[in-house]
Amino acid sequence: MTENLAERLEAMDKRFLRDLVDAFQVIAAEYSGEAKEVVQNIAYSCYLEEALAADNPVRLAELEALREARD
């Protein structure tokens, strides 16, 4: 199910996807505990920043380095 959701999100218009990714942080403030963490990590879990940076190899390299440091 998560893979299907990620594919659908990545296929969205890039401007809308940027707004959506930014909105997750705002929405997460309305939650607490594990639910807050899940909402905050949606963009990370679904590789949405990478989808937004698909045409920017420098940004993709930065995101990969951040992901490696986080994991």
TORSE-274564 format. One record per atom (N, C-alpha, C, O, CB): chain; atom name; x negated, y negated, z negated. Coordinates in steps of 0.05 Angstrom, whole numbers, plus 32768, in hexadecimal, padded with zeros to 4 digits. Glycine has a CB too. Layout:
N
A	CA	X	Y	Z
...
// end
This chain:
71
A	N	7FF0	8018	8000
A	CA	8000	8000	8000
A	C	7FEF	7FE7	8000
A	O	7FF5	7FD4	800E
A	CB	8013	8000	7FE8
A	N	7FD9	7FE7	7FF0
A	CA	7FC8	7FD0	7FEF
A	C	7FBA	7FCA	800A
A	O	7FB8	7FB3	8012
A	CB	7FB2	7FD4	7FD9
A	N	7FB2	7FDF	8017
A	CA	7FA6	7FDC	8032
A	C	7FB9	7FD0	8045
A	O	7FB2	7FBE	8055
A	CB	7F9B	7FF7	803C
A	N	7FD2	7FD8	8045
A	CA	7FE7	7FCE	8056
A	C	7FEB	7FB0	8051
A	O	7FED	7FA0	8063
A	CB	8001	7FDD	8053
A	N	7FEC	7FA9	8037
A	CA	7FF0	7F8D	802F
A	C	7FD8	7F7C	8039
A	O	7FDB	7F67	8044
A	CB	7FF3	7F8A	8011
A	N	7FC0	7F87	8035
A	CA	7FA8	7F78	803D
A	C	7FA8	7F73	805B
A	O	7FA1	7F5D	8065
A	CB	7F8E	7F88	8035
A	N	7FAF	7F87	806B
A	CA	7FB1	7F84	8088
A	C	7FC4	7F6F	8090
A	O	7FBF	7F5F	80A2
A	CB	7FB8	7F9F	8095
A	N	7FDB	7F6F	8083
A	CA	7FF0	7F5B	808A
A	C	7FE7	7F3F	8082
A	O	7FEB	7F2B	8091
A	CB	800A	7F61	807B
A	N	7FD9	7F3C	806B
A	CA	7FD0	7F22	8063
A	C	7FBA	7F18	8075
A	O	7FB9	7F00	807C
A	CB	7FC5	7F23	8046
A	N	7FA8	7F29	807D
A	CA	7F92	7F22	8090
A	C	7F9C	7F19	80AB
A	O	7F8F	7F09	80B9
A	CB	7F7E	7F39	8093
A	N	7FB3	7F23	80B3
A	CA	7FBF	7F1D	80CD
A	C	7FCE	7F02	80CD
A	O	7FD6	7EF9	80E3
A	CB	7FD2	7F33	80D6
A	N	7FD1	7EF5	80B6
A	CA	7FDF	7EDC	80B5
A	C	7FCF	7EC5	80C1
A	O	7FB7	7EC7	80C5
A	CB	7FE5	7ED5	8097
A	N	7FDD	7EB0	80C8
A	CA	7FD1	7E98	80D2
A	C	7FBD	7E8E	80BD
A	O	7FC2	7E8F	80A5
A	CB	7FE7	7E82	80D7
A	N	7FA5	7E86	80C6
A	CA	7F8F	7E80	80B4
A	C	7F95	7E69	80A1
A	O	7F8E	7E69	808A
A	CB	7F76	7E79	80C4
A	N	7FA3	7E54	80AB
A	CA	7FAB	7E3E	8099
A	C	7FBD	7E47	8083
A	O	7FBA	7E40	806C
A	CB	7FB8	7E27	80A9
A	N	7FD1	7E57	808B
A	CA	7FE4	7E61	8077
A	C	7FD5	7E74	8063
A	O	7FDA	7E72	804B
A	CB	7FFB	7E70	8084
A	N	7FC4	7E84	806D
A	CA	7FB5	7E97	805C
A	C	7FA3	7E87	8048
A	O	7FA1	7E8F	8031
A	CB	7FA3	7EA9	806D
A	N	7F97	7E71	8051
A	CA	7F86	7E61	803F
A	C	7F98	7E55	8029
A	O	7F90	7E56	8011
A	CB	7F79	7E49	804F
A	N	7FAF	7E4B	8030
A	CA	7FC2	7E41	801C
A	C	7FCA	7E57	8008
A	O	7FCC	7E52	7FF0
A	CB	7FDB	7E34	8029
A	N	7FCF	7E6E	8013
A	CA	7FD8	7E85	8002
A	C	7FC1	7E8D	7FEF
A	O	7FC6	7E91	7FD7
A	CB	7FE0	7E9D	8013
A	N	7FA9	7E8F	7FF9
A	CA	7F92	7E97	7FE8
A	C	7F8F	7E82	7FD1
A	O	7F8B	7E8A	7FBA
A	CB	7F78	7E99	7FF9
A	N	7F91	7E69	7FD8
A	CA	7F8E	7E54	7FC4
A	C	7FA5	7E55	7FB0
A	O	7FA2	7E4F	7F98
A	CB	7F8E	7E38	7FD1
A	N	7FBD	7E5D	7FB9
A	CA	7FD4	7E5E	7FA8
A	C	7FD2	7E74	7F93
A	O	7FDE	7E71	7F7D
A	CB	7FEE	7E62	7FB8
A	N	7FC4	7E89	7F98
A	CA	7FC1	7E9F	7F85
A	C	7FB6	7E95	7F6A
A	O	7FBF	7E9E	7F55
A	CB	7FAF	7EB5	7F8F
A	N	7FA3	7E82	7F6B
A	CA	7F98	7E77	7F52
A	C	7FAD	7E67	7F43
A	O	7FAE	7E68	7F2A
A	CB	7F80	7E66	7F58
A	N	7FBD	7E58	7F51
A	CA	7FD2	7E48	7F45
A	C	7FE7	7E5B	7F39
A	O	7FF0	7E57	7F22
A	CB	7FDF	7E35	7F59
A	N	7FEF	7E6F	7F48
A	CA	8004	7E81	7F3F
A	C	7FFA	7E91	7F27
A	O	8009	7E97	7F14
A	CB	800C	7E94	7F56
A	N	7FE0	7E99	7F27
A	CA	7FD5	7EA9	7F11
A	C	7FD8	7E9B	7EF6
A	O	7FDA	7EA8	7EE1
A	CB	7FB8	7EAF	7F17
A	N	7FD7	7E80	7EF6
A	CA	7FD9	7E71	7EDD
A	C	7FF4	7E76	7ECF
A	O	7FF7	7E71	7EB7
A	CB	7FD6	7E53	7EE3
A	N	8008	7E80	7EDE
A	CA	8022	7E85	7ED2
A	C	8023	7EA0	7EC4
A	O	8037	7EA6	7EB7
A	CB	8037	7E84	7EE8
A	N	800E	7EAF	7EC6
A	CA	800D	7ECA	7EBA
A	C	7FF8	7ECB	7EA5
A	O	7FE8	7EB8	7EA1
A	CB	8008	7EE0	7ED0
A	N	7FF7	7EE1	7E97
A	CA	7FE2	7EE5	7E83
A	C	7FD9	7F02	7E84
A	O	7FE6	7F13	7E90
A	CB	7FEC	7EDE	7E66
A	N	7FC2	7F07	7E78
A	CA	7FB8	7F22	7E76
A	C	7FB1	7F2F	7E90
A	O	7FA7	7F22	7EA2
A	CB	7FCB	7F33	7E67
A	N	7FB8	7F48	7E92
A	CA	7FB2	7F58	7EAA
A	C	7FC0	7F4D	7EC3
A	O	7FB5	7F4D	7ED9
A	CB	7FB9	7F75	7EA6
A	N	7FD9	7F44	7EC0
A	CA	7FE8	7F3A	7ED7
A	C	7FDA	7F21	7EE2
A	O	7FD8	7F1E	7EFB
A	CB	8005	7F33	7ECF
A	N	7FCF	7F10	7ED1
A	CA	7FC1	7EF8	7EDA
A	C	7FA8	7F01	7EEA
A	O	7FA2	7EF5	7EFF
A	CB	7FB9	7EE7	7EC2
A	N	7F99	7F14	7EE0
A	CA	7F81	7F1E	7EED
A	C	7F88	7F2A	7F08
A	O	7F79	7F26	7F1C
A	CB	7F73	7F33	7EDB
A	N	7F9D	7F39	7F0A
A	CA	7FA5	7F45	7F23
A	C	7FAB	7F30	7F38
A	O	7FA2	7F31	7F4F
A	CB	7FBE	7F57	7F20
A	N	7FBB	7F1B	7F30
A	CA	7FC2	7F06	7F43
A	C	7FA8	7EF6	7F4B
A	O	7FA5	7EF0	7F63
A	CB	7FD7	7EF3	7F37
A	N	7F97	7EF1	7F38
A	CA	7F7E	7EE2	7F3F
A	C	7F6D	7EF2	7F52
A	O	7F5E	7EE6	7F62
A	CB	7F6F	7EDC	7F25
A	N	7F6E	7F0C	7F52
A	CA	7F5C	7F1D	7F62
A	C	7F69	7F26	7F7C
A	O	7F5C	7F36	7F8A
A	CB	7F54	7F34	7F52
A	N	7F81	7F1E	7F83
A	CA	7F8D	7F27	7F9C
A	C	7F7C	7F20	7FB4
A	O	7F77	7F31	7FC4
A	CB	7FA9	7F1A	7F9F
A	N	7F73	7F08	7FB6
A	CA	7F62	7F00	7FCD
A	C	7F49	7F10	7FCE
A	O	7F40	7F18	7FE4
A	CB	7F5C	7EE2	7FCC
A	N	7F3D	7F15	7FB7
A	CA	7F24	7F24	7FB6
A	C	7F29	7F41	7FBE
A	O	7F1B	7F4D	7FCE
A	CB	7F17	7F23	7F9A
A	N	7F3E	7F4D	7FB2
A	CA	7F44	7F69	7FB7
A	C	7F4C	7F6F	7FD4
A	O	7F47	7F85	7FDE
A	CB	7F5B	7F72	7FA5
A	N	7F58	7F5B	7FE1
A	CA	7F61	7F5F	7FFC
A	C	7F4E	7F53	8011
A	O	7F54	7F51	8029
A	CB	7F7D	7F53	7FFF
A	N	7F37	7F4A	8008
A	CA	7F22	7F3F	801A
A	C	7F2D	7F27	802A
A	O	7F26	7F24	8042
A	CB	7F18	7F54	802D
A	N	7F3D	7F17	801E
A	CA	7F4A	7F01	802D
A	C	7F36	7EEA	8033
A	O	7F39	7EDE	8048
A	CB	7F61	7EF6	801D
A	N	7F24	7EE5	8021
A	CA	7F0F	7ED1	8028
A	C	7EFF	7ED9	8040
A	O	7EF7	7EC9	8051
A	CB	7EFD	7ECB	800F
A	N	7EF9	7EF3	8041
A	CA	7EEA	7EFE	8058
A	C	7EFA	7EFB	8071
A	O	7EEF	7EF5	8087
A	CB	7EE3	7F1B	8053
A	N	7F14	7EFF	8070
A	CA	7F26	7EFC	8087
A	C	7F25	7EDF	8090
A	O	7F25	7EDA	80A8
A	CB	7F42	7F05	8081
A	N	7F25	7ECD	807E
A	CA	7F24	7EB0	8085
A	C	7F09	7EA9	8091
A	O	7F08	7E96	80A1
A	CB	7F2A	7E9F	806C
A	N	7EF4	7EB6	8089
A	CA	7ED9	7EB0	8092
A	C	7ED0	7EC1	80AA
A	O	7EB8	7EC2	80B0
A	CB	7EC6	7EB2	807C
A	N	7EE2	7ECF	80B6
A	CA	7EDB	7EE2	80CB
A	C	7ECA	7ED6	80E1
A	O	7EB9	7EE4	80ED
A	CB	7EF4	7EEE	80D7
A	N	7ECD	7EBD	80E7
A	CA	7EBE	7EB0	80FD
A	C	7EA5	7EA0	80F2
A	O	7E99	7E91	8101
A	CB	7ED0	7E9D	810C
A	N	7E9F	7EA4	80D9
A	CA	7E89	7E95	80CD
A	C	7E75	7EA9	80C0
A	O	7E79	7EB0	80A8
A	CB	7E94	7E81	80B8
A	N	7E60	7EB1	80CE
A	CA	7E4E	7EC5	80C3
A	C	7E40	7EBC	80AA
A	O	7E39	7ECC	8099
A	CB	7E39	7ECC	80D8
A	N	7E3A	7EA2	80A7
A	CA	7E2D	7E98	808F
A	C	7E3F	7E9B	8077
A	O	7E37	7EA5	8062
A	CB	7E25	7E7A	8093
A	N	7E58	7E94	807A
A	CA	7E6C	7E97	8064
A	C	7E70	7EB4	805D
A	O	7E73	7EBB	8046
A	CB	7E86	7E89	806B
A	N	7E71	7EC5	8072
A	CA	7E75	7EE2	806D
A	C	7E5D	7EED	805D
A	O	7E61	7EFD	804B
A	CB	7E77	7EF1	8087
A	N	7E45	7EE4	8063
A	CA	7E2D	7EED	8053
A	C	7E2F	7EE3	8037
A	O	7E28	7EF2	8024
A	CB	7E14	7EE2	8061
A	N	7E38	7ECA	8032
A	CA	7E3C	7EC0	8017
A	C	7E50	7ED0	8008
A	O	7E4B	7ED8	7FF1
A	CB	7E45	7EA2	8018
A	N	7E66	7ED6	8015
A	CA	7E7B	7EE6	8008
A	C	7E71	7F02	8001
A	O	7E78	7F0D	7FEC
A	CB	7E94	7EE8	8019
A	N	7E62	7F0E	8013
A	CA	7E56	7F28	800E
A	C	7E44	7F28	7FF5
A	O	7E44	7F3A	7FE5
A	CB	7E48	7F33	8026
A	N	7E33	7F13	7FF4
A	CA	7E21	7F10	7FDD
A	C	7E31	7F0C	7FC3
A	O	7E29	7F18	7FAF
A	CB	7E0E	7EF9	7FE1
A	N	7E46	7EFD	7FC4
A	CA	7E56	7EF9	7FAC
A	C	7E64	7F13	7FA4
A	O	7E66	7F19	7F8C
A	CB	7E6C	7EE3	7FB1
A	N	7E6D	7F22	7FB7
A	CA	7E7B	7F3B	7FB2
A	C	7E67	7F4F	7FA5
A	O	7E6E	7F5D	7F92
A	CB	7E87	7F47	7FCC
A	N	7E4E	7F50	7FB0
A	CA	7E3A	7F62	7FA5
A	C	7E33	7F5A	7F89
A	O	7E2F	7F6B	7F78
A	CB	7E21	7F62	7FB7
A	N	7E31	7F40	7F83
A	CA	7E2A	7F37	7F68
A	C	7E41	7F3D	7F55
A	O	7E3C	7F43	7F3D
A	CB	7E25	7F19	7F69
A	N	7E59	7F3C	7F5E
A	CA	7E70	7F41	7F4D
A	C	7E73	7F5F	7F47
A	O	7E7B	7F66	7F30
A	CB	7E8A	7F37	7F5A
A	N	7E6E	7F6F	7F5A
A	CA	7E71	7F8C	7F56
A	C	7E59	7F97	7F48
A	O	7E58	7FAF	7F43
A	CB	7E76	7F9B	7F70
// end
